[in-house]
Amino acid sequence: MRTVYTPVTSVALILKKNNPAACETGRQVAAWLEARAVPCPIILHDGEGQPTYTIPEVDFVLAFGGDGTMVAVARKLLGRTTPLAGVNFGKVGFLAEISQNTWEQSLTEILQKGVRAEPRMGLRYSLSRQGHEICSGDVINDVVVTRGRLARLVNLELKVNDEPFMLLRSDGLIFSTPTGSTGYCCSAGGPLLLPGIESYVVAAICPFLSSFPPLVLHCDTTFSVTVGEAGTDLFLTLDGQEIYPMMVGDTLTVTGVQERFFLAQVGQQSYFERLRRIGFVQETV
């Protein structure tokens, strides 16, 4: 398949507000772009929950922070074709591929050649209580149902496309996109999904006396969870950035979304090279 590069004539810079190094580098990048007559609006990202700012219509978005910042910005771009890349100021840098020392080289290439981008799917969730929707929206990485401080199991009634599936006793349940499969999902024993796969994972957290291997479902599949006897506090967390309390009788519905976000391919490392770099797999001998 022929690689398509999209021209870049404007860049939005998203700077993590409470990271002085990210803000300083972002301002250096802004000066560099302005010297080349490239419009570059700057937005400060406060890193608390889902941001309320609006990202203007530009050709390219560059985030300065860690993978958490990338996820928050990607949620704002879901459904738009604007490519997103990141300068890494976090610990892992699996999504934010550009290093603090190579941004000039990367941006020079992007301005000269354009940018190529890879579409990534998200998940849509809806939480209902007594027939009324409490919250809904889209995520980039994962939707997680998890117990609170007490080490007590929760009972979850599971359905797939409205068909009763099973009663699961566990510490919770993880719904993960291919993008998020390298995170909590992998730690809970779920598989790694290649980014372009149109599927998502459902993985149980410490299932008790039941065989629940991680499920890989087509993105059009609807999976629902109804809370039975909880025995402890229960919470819904979204991309690790938002949290809602859940109650007995609540029903969570999850499915893939048709909208995509576009992750810019700016590094030279393949997906598998990045897995080795951050320690998911050992280097070959």
MARVONU-777622 format. One record per residue: residue in one letter; z, x, y of N, C-alpha, C in turn. Coordinates in pm, whole numbers, padded with zeros to 5 digits, always signed. Atoms other than C-alpha are relative to their C-alpha. Example, Ala and Ser with C-alpha at 12.3 -4.5 7.8 and 13.67 -1.06 7.14 Angstrom:
! residues 2
A+00000+00089-00119+00780+01230-00450+00000+00090+00120;S-00006-00082-00119+00714+01367-00106+00073-00077+00109;
//
This chain:
! residues 285
M+00000+00085-00120+00000+00000+00000+00000+00088+00125;R+00011-00079-00122-00097+00132+00344+00123-00018+00087;T-00116+00006-00088+00195+00220+00570-00043-00041+00140;V+00033+00051-00132+00185+00027+00899+00105+00046+00100;Y-00089-00045-00106+00332+00176+01215-00018-00092+00122;T+00002+00087-00117+00424-00051+01509+00029+00082+00125;P-00024-00078-00123+00392+00100+01860+00133-00035+00065;V-00129+00019-00068+00717+00144+02055-00016+00038+00146;T+00007-00026-00144+00711+00109+02434+00129-00038+00073;S-00129+00035-00059+01064-00025+02493+00106+00006-00109;V-00107-00022+00098+01398+00045+02325+00131-00056+00057;A-00135+00045-00038+01733-00139+02343+00102+00092-00067;L-00103-00091+00050+02035+00091+02303+00132-00077-00011;I-00128+00069+00024+02351-00061+02147+00105+00107-00023;L-00101-00106+00007+02654+00163+02208+00135-00056-00040;K-00133+00043+00041+02984+00122+02024+00099+00036+00110;K-00077-00016-00123+03218+00073+02319+00120+00092-00015;N-00123-00079+00016+03533+00234+02175-00024+00135-00068;N+00033-00131+00056+03353+00546+02049-00059+00085+00112;P+00049-00079-00113+03325+00796+02337-00121+00085-00033;A+00113-00084+00037+03087+01024+02148-00128-00082-00011;A+00117+00087+00012+02853+00734+02068-00051-00040+00139;C+00040+00040-00135+02854+00622+02433-00065+00116+00076;E+00055-00116-00068+02791+00974+02562-00140+00033-00051;T+00132-00028+00056+02502+01035+02324-00099-00109+00039;G+00087+00109-00040+02362+00692+02404-00051+00016+00141;R+00043-00020-00139+02353+00773+02773-00096+00119+00011;Q+00096-00111+00003+02180+01104+02697-00136-00049-00048;V+00126+00056+00050+01919+00914+02498-00066-00086+00107;A+00055+00083-00106+01878+00666+02785-00070+00085+00106;A+00060-00089-00099+01812+00949+03031-00129+00061-00054;W+00118-00059+00065+01564+01105+02784-00114-00101-00002;L+00104+00104+00004+01376+00775+02747-00050-00033+00140;E+00040+00031-00137+01377+00701+03120-00090+00108+00057;A+00086-00110-00046+01225+01044+03184-00141-00014-00055;R+00132+00024+00062+00936+00928+02963-00051-00140+00031;A+00042+00131-00049+00905+00594+03143+00008-00108-00108;V-00021+00100+00106+01035+00397+02842+00119-00088+00041;P-00113+00089-00033+01246+00092+02943+00102-00001-00113;C-00104-00009+00103+01582+00112+02763+00129-00067+00046;P-00124+00069-00035+01841-00158+02839+00114+00044-00091;I-00119-00044+00073+02194-00055+02735+00096-00118-00018;I-00097+00105+00031+02436-00295+02564+00122+00064-00064;L-00123-00052+00058+02800-00214+02489+00047-00095-00111;H-00044+00076+00118+02918-00327+02145+00150+00025-00018;D-00145-00020+00003+03294-00391+02128+00056+00012-00141;G-00042-00023+00138+03312-00387+01746+00100-00100-00052;E-00097+00100+00044+03532-00698+01720-00072-00128-00042;G+00061+00122+00050+03395-00974+01496-00149-00005+00030;Q+00141+00017-00029+03051-01118+01562-00022+00009+00150;P+00019-00018-00144+02930-00993+01904-00071-00118+00064;T+00056+00114-00072+02833-01248+02168-00118+00038+00089;Y+00109-00041-00088+02575-01041+02356-00136-00040-00059;T+00137+00029+00041+02201-01110+02342-00083+00127+00008;I+00087-00118+00000+01955-00838+02247-00135-00042+00059;P+00126+00041-00067+01650-00855+02479-00121+00025-00090;E+00126-00020+00073+01291-00867+02356-00051+00141+00028;V+00047-00139-00010+01202-00502+02294-00078+00032-00127;D+00075-00042+00118+00989-00307+02046+00088+00063-00107;F-00082-00079+00092+01278-00120+01888+00144-00006+00046;V-00143+00000-00032+01659-00131+01871+00065+00119-00067;L-00070-00118+00050+01873+00180+01831+00149-00019+00021;A-00145+00019-00007+02244+00142+01750+00071+00133-00015;F-00078-00123+00002+02500+00416+01811+00139-00036-00052;G-00127+00032+00064+02795+00384+01570-00011+00029-00147;G+00007-00017+00144+02854+00360+01198-00075-00115-00065;D+00069+00106+00072+02721+00131+00928+00052-00139+00038;G-00054+00129-00045+02956-00146+01049-00068-00049+00126;T+00073+00035-00121+02788-00139+01389-00141-00045-00034;M+00136+00036+00044+02449-00149+01217-00004-00141-00057;V-00004+00133+00061+02548-00456+01018+00016-00108+00107;A-00023+00098-00105+02676-00640+01326-00127-00022+00083;V+00124+00011-00078+02356-00565+01520-00109-00066-00083;A+00101+00061+00088+02138-00657+01220+00018-00151-00008;R-00024+00145+00002+02304-01000+01211-00058-00067+00125;K+00058+00054-00121+02189-01050+01570-00153-00004-00008;L+00146-00012+00009+01833-00954+01471-00060-00076-00117;L+00051+00072+00116+01806-01166+01157-00095-00110+00047;G+00102+00095-00041+01488-01371+01190-00095+00053+00104;R+00091-00065-00093+01329-01134+01440-00067+00119-00069;T+00073-00111+00063+01073-00866+01356+00029+00134+00065;T-00033-00124-00071+01229-00603+01585+00064+00101-00094;P-00060-00101+00088+01294-00283+01385+00131+00054+00056;L-00131-00052-00037+01649-00147+01387+00023+00134-00069;A-00043-00128+00056+01767+00211+01338+00134+00035+00063;G-00131-00036-00052+02099+00384+01397+00022+00149+00006;V-00049-00137-00008+02243+00714+01515+00143-00003-00053;N-00126+00013+00074+02537+00774+01284+00118+00066+00069;F-00128-00050-00048+02887+00810+01428+00113-00050-00089;G-00097+00047+00096+03061+00671+01120+00023+00100-00110;K-00037-00089+00110+03174+00812+00787-00112+00017-00103;V+00097-00004+00109+02890+00726+00548-00142+00022+00051;G+00134-00016-00053+02568+00675+00739-00110-00037-00097;F+00103+00041+00094+02379+00494+00464-00106-00083+00071;L+00096+00076-00078+02217+00252+00709-00041+00073+00127;A+00028-00076-00122+02246+00462+01024-00047+00140-00040;E+00056-00121+00059+02012+00740+00913-00011+00118+00096;I+00024-00109-00094+01963+00942+01232+00131+00072+00029;S-00121-00076-00029+02215+01220+01284+00012+00024+00150;Q-00023-00026-00141+02369+01309+01619-00082+00118+00051;N+00073-00121-00040+02169+01633+01619-00151-00015-00010;T+00144+00011+00023+01825+01496+01530-00063-00119+00072;W+00054+00119-00063+01781+01192+01754-00125+00030+00082;E+00117-00032-00083+01535+01370+01987-00125+00016-00085;Q+00113-00017+00091+01310+01470+01698-00048-00135-00052;S+00036+00130+00054+01321+01118+01552-00068-00087+00105;L+00058+00084-00105+01250+00944+01884-00135+00053+00046;T+00130-00057-00037+00969+01184+01969-00107-00047-00097;E+00095+00045+00102+00798+01096+01642-00029-00149+00012;I+00018+00145-00012+00857+00724+01694-00088-00035+00120;L+00081+00029-00117+00710+00726+02045-00145+00044-00018;Q+00135-00051+00022+00408+00925+01926-00075-00082-00105;K+00067+00063+00114+00333+00748+01598+00029-00149-00014;G-00047+00135+00026+00517+00416+01619+00109+00003-00107;V-00109+00009+00097+00780+00292+01374-00043-00086-00118;R+00022+00082+00119+00753+00164+01018+00133-00062-00039;A-00124+00073+00026+01004-00092+00904-00006-00070-00136;E-00013+00062+00131+01129-00242+00579+00076-00131+00014;P-00072+00127-00010+01220-00613+00556+00117-00006-00097;R-00120+00017+00083+01569-00689+00421+00046-00146+00008;M-00045+00138+00003+01701-01028+00311+00148-00011+00037;G-00140+00029-00026+02029-01187+00414+00048-00115-00088;L-00057+00115+00071+02256-01461+00278+00045-00104+00101;R-00049+00110-00083+02336-01802+00423+00119-00065-00070;Y-00122+00059+00056+02682-01952+00371+00038-00126+00076;S-00056+00120-00063+02848-02285+00443+00132-00031-00069;L-00132+00034+00052+03218-02367+00400+00035-00142+00043;S-00031+00140-00028+03311-02736+00371+00141-00035-00045;R-00135+00047+00031+03650-02909+00371+00004-00152+00018;Q-00006+00146-00001+03691-03275+00280-00129-00061+00056;G+00130+00053-00039+03320-03331+00334-00050+00041+00135;H+00040-00045-00133+03307-03162+00675-00021+00151+00000;E+00029-00143-00007+03149-02824+00744+00095+00069+00097;I-00095-00076-00082+03407-02575+00874-00070+00114+00072;C+00074-00110-00060+03177-02281+00935-00125+00025-00082;S+00123-00034+00070+02830-02160+00846-00069+00112+00077;G+00072-00107-00067+02595-01876+00925-00069+00091-00100;D+00073-00097+00082+02415-01570+00791+00071+00134+00000;V-00058-00134+00010+02529-01230+00670-00106+00098-00048;I+00090-00108+00039+02362-00897+00605+00043+00065-00130;N-00053-00070+00117+02588-00739+00342+00055-00092-00107;D-00065+00077+00105+02818-00979+00164+00086-00114+00054;V-00094+00110-00019+03019-01300+00149+00104+00017-00110;V-00105-00030+00097+03358-01250-00021+00110-00107+00007;V-00117+00086+00015+03620-01494-00146+00109+00085-00063;T-00103-00091+00051+03944-01301-00194+00139-00053+00028;R-00139+00044-00014+04314-01366-00243+00071+00080+00109;G-00078-00064-00103+04582-01273+00007+00093+00107-00055;R-00090-00111+00034+04886-01047-00024+00061-00012-00138;L-00063+00016+00130+05034-01198-00341-00099+00025-00113;A+00086-00033+00114+04895-01069-00671-00003-00116-00099;R+00013+00117+00084+04820-01414-00811-00147-00039-00011;L+00138+00038+00023+04497-01537-00963-00032-00131+00071;V+00047+00127-00055+04288-01813-00808-00098-00062-00099;N+00093+00074+00085+04092-02081-00994-00119-00044+00083;L+00122+00030-00074+03733-02115-00880-00098-00075-00091;E+00098+00079+00074+03496-02387-01002-00139+00036+00050;L+00130-00054-00038+03143-02248-01006-00113-00093-00042;K+00122+00075+00029+02809-02429-00989-00121+00082+00041;V+00127-00065-00033+02452-02297-00991-00105-00108+00016;N+00096+00107-00030+02194-02523-00825+00056-00137-00039;D-00072+00126+00026+02449-02809-00854+00032-00025-00147;E-00034+00014+00142+02484-02753-01230+00134+00069-00027;P-00128-00065+00031+02844-02689-01344-00020+00123-00087;F+00018-00127+00070+02870-02331-01463+00126+00039-00078;M-00122-00040+00068+03230-02231-01537+00118-00008+00095;L-00123-00015-00077+03591-02215-01423+00041+00146-00011;L-00031-00143-00004+03670-01861-01318+00141+00021+00054;R-00131-00044-00049+04022-01720-01287-00014+00148+00034;S+00021-00138-00043+04010-01399-01085+00071+00022+00133;D-00051-00030-00134+04114-01226-00766-00098-00042+00108;G+00098+00042-00098+03798-01352-00600-00141+00016-00050;L+00141-00001+00035+03421-01344-00591-00078+00065+00114;I+00082-00069-00099+03159-01132-00414-00145-00046-00014;F+00144+00026-00008+02810-01242-00308-00060+00112+00083;S+00051-00118-00069+02602-00940-00212-00153+00001+00007;T+00143-00025-00016+02253-00875-00075-00034+00136-00060;P+00035-00137+00039+02055-00570-00192+00054+00104+00097;T-00053-00094-00099+02158-00402+00134+00148+00025-00021;G-00145-00013+00017+02526-00470+00066+00043+00042-00138;S-00039-00028+00138+02515-00385-00304+00063+00138-00018;T-00063-00132+00008+02623-00025-00233+00145-00001+00047;G-00136+00008-00053+02953-00150-00087+00099-00057-00097;Y-00106+00062+00079+03226-00378-00221-00052-00043-00137;C+00061+00046+00125+02990-00517-00486-00002+00111-00105;C+00005-00114+00093+02939-00175-00645+00140+00038-00046;S-00138-00035+00036+03314-00105-00635+00058-00098-00101;A-00049+00101+00092+03373-00430-00827-00080-00003-00130;G+00076-00008+00125+03130-00327-01102-00136-00065+00005;G+00132+00061-00013+02818-00493-00966-00110+00104+00001;P+00112-00093+00004+02470-00339-00986-00047+00038+00140;L+00071-00035-00122+02278-00157-00716-00137-00065-00004;L+00131+00063-00009+01975-00361-00608-00087+00078+00098;L+00092-00066-00093+01674-00189-00455-00025-00090+00120;P+00006+00079-00122+01627-00301-00094-00105-00110+00001;G+00108+00097-00008+01299-00487-00147+00010-00115-00099;I-00013+00105+00100+01422-00707-00434+00046-00131+00065;E-00032+00131-00058+01434-01078-00345+00106-00070-00084;S-00109+00053+00083+01764-01140-00523+00133+00036+00063;Y-00134-00036-00042+02138-01133-00466+00092+00002-00121;V-00095-00020+00110+02442-01048-00680+00122-00089+00021;V-00130+00066+00000+02744-01258-00770+00089+00077-00097;A-00089-00083+00082+03029-01040-00898+00144-00048+00015;A-00141+00041-00002+03384-01141-00993+00088+00120+00031;I-00099-00104-00027+03683-00943-00867+00112-00016-00103;C-00104-00001+00104+03908-00864-01164+00011-00136-00072;P-00009+00127+00075+03824-01171-01383+00103+00009-00111;F-00108+00002+00097+04104-01276-01615-00040-00084-00121;L+00025+00069+00127+04045-01369-01983-00132-00078+00001;S+00132+00064+00002+03681-01457-01918-00107+00108+00013;S+00111-00094-00008+03352-01281-01962-00089-00042+00115;F+00083+00032-00116+03181-01277-01625-00073+00127+00043;P+00078-00115-00046+02921-01002-01603-00066-00034+00133;P+00065+00029-00128+02768-00967-01256-00134-00070-00021;L+00124+00076+00008+02484-01215-01204-00096+00046+00108;V+00105-00026-00097+02156-01126-01034-00086-00125+00007;L+00065+00129-00017+02005-01445-00893-00115+00010+00100;H+00110+00006-00096+01675-01518-00722+00051-00051+00134;C-00052+00032-00133+01715-01556-00347+00001-00150+00028;D+00002+00145-00024+01631-01930-00365+00113-00073-00073;T-00107+00064+00077+01925-01998-00600+00118-00036+00091;T-00120+00043-00074+02217-02197-00455+00120+00008-00092;F-00122-00021+00078+02561-02097-00581+00116-00059+00080;S-00113+00061-00071+02871-02300-00495+00131+00030-00070;V-00135-00032+00047+03241-02227-00533+00097-00100+00060;T-00103+00092-00046+03514-02490-00512+00136+00055-00041;V-00131-00058+00025+03873-02372-00483+00087-00100-00077;G-00095+00080+00076+04100-02511-00755+00141+00042+00040;E-00136-00046-00029+04467-02419-00781-00004+00146+00044;A+00010-00135-00053+04502-02111-00565+00122+00084-00036;G-00121-00076+00031+04864-02002-00609+00031+00108+00100;T-00021-00102-00103+04829-01772-00309-00096-00028+00114;D+00095+00012-00111+04652-01738+00024-00139+00041-00047;L+00138-00030+00037+04275-01732-00003-00082+00008+00128;F+00076-00022-00123+04024-01606+00252-00149+00019-00030;L+00143-00026+00001+03652-01602+00318-00028+00108+00102;T+00035-00107-00093+03529-01276+00469-00150+00018+00001;L+00144-00006-00022+03181-01224+00610-00037+00138+00054;D+00040-00137-00037+03030-00874+00620+00119+00087+00038;G-00119-00077-00035+03388-00747+00647+00035-00007+00147;Q-00017+00006-00144+03381-00856+01013+00057-00131+00051;E-00058+00130-00035+03487-01221+01019+00081-00050-00119;I-00085+00051+00107+03757-01401+00821+00043-00143+00031;Y-00042+00139-00013+03841-01767+00760+00094-00033-00117;P-00088+00043+00110+04134-01911+00559-00068-00110-00081;M+00052+00104+00089+04038-02126+00258+00116-00078-00059;M-00102+00088+00055+04230-02419+00110-00048-00059-00132;V+00035+00067+00124+04242-02596-00224-00095-00116+00030;G+00100+00104-00022+03938-02826-00247-00116+00042+00085;D+00112-00049-00081+03722-02622-00009-00118+00039-00091;T+00119-00040+00074+03364-02564-00123-00084+00094+00085;L+00086-00098-00062+03162-02257-00033-00136-00004-00068;T+00136-00002+00053+02784-02266-00075-00073+00122+00055;V+00070-00122-00038+02572-01950-00070-00141-00002-00057;T+00137-00017+00047+02198-01891-00095-00069+00107+00084;G+00075-00096-00080+01939-01641+00024-00066-00069+00119;V+00066+00056-00118+01772-01689+00363-00144+00047+00004;Q+00141-00037-00013+01401-01690+00435-00020+00102+00111;E+00011-00096-00109+01457-01498+00756+00036+00140-00049;R-00026-00139+00036+01466-01119+00736+00043+00077+00125;F-00010-00098-00107+01582-00828+00946-00078+00123-00045;F+00089-00111+00031+01376-00510+00964+00068+00132+00031;L-00066-00129-00013+01530-00170+00903-00107+00108+00014;A+00099-00105-00026+01330+00115+01054+00017+00115-00099;Q-00001-00114+00092+01237+00396+00816-00025+00127+00081;V+00012-00114-00091+01308+00699+01031+00037+00132-00066;G-00039-00122+00068+01450+00950+00784-00104+00043-00102;Q+00090-00053+00102+01271+01166+00532+00054-00023-00141;Q-00060+00018+00132+01511+01079+00248-00036-00135-00059;S+00024+00126+00069+01425+00817-00011+00133-00070-00025;Y-00120+00076+00033+01671+00547-00117+00086+00075-00101;F-00075-00070+00104+01769+00750-00423+00057+00132+00052;E-00054-00121-00062+01810+01069-00219+00124-00032+00082;R-00117+00040-00078+02049+00883+00010+00117-00034-00091;L-00106+00027+00096+02244+00759-00292+00067+00129-00046;R-00057-00128+00042+02288+01118-00406+00078+00065+00114;R-00064-00065-00115+02378+01236-00055+00140-00053+00024;I-00132+00057-00029+02669+00995-00017+00088-00008-00124;G-00085-00014+00115+02793+01053-00372+00000-00114-00099;F+00006+00108+00096+02693+00734-00556-00040+00051-00139;V+00044-00059+00126+02521+00940-00823+00007+00151+00012;Q-00009-00145-00002+02550+01304-00921-00139+00061+00013;E+00126-00073-00010+02281+01554-00837-00050+00035-00139;T+00058-00040+00128+02042+01628-01120+00015+00151-00019;V-00021-00143+00031+02090+01962-01295-00135+00070-00005;
//
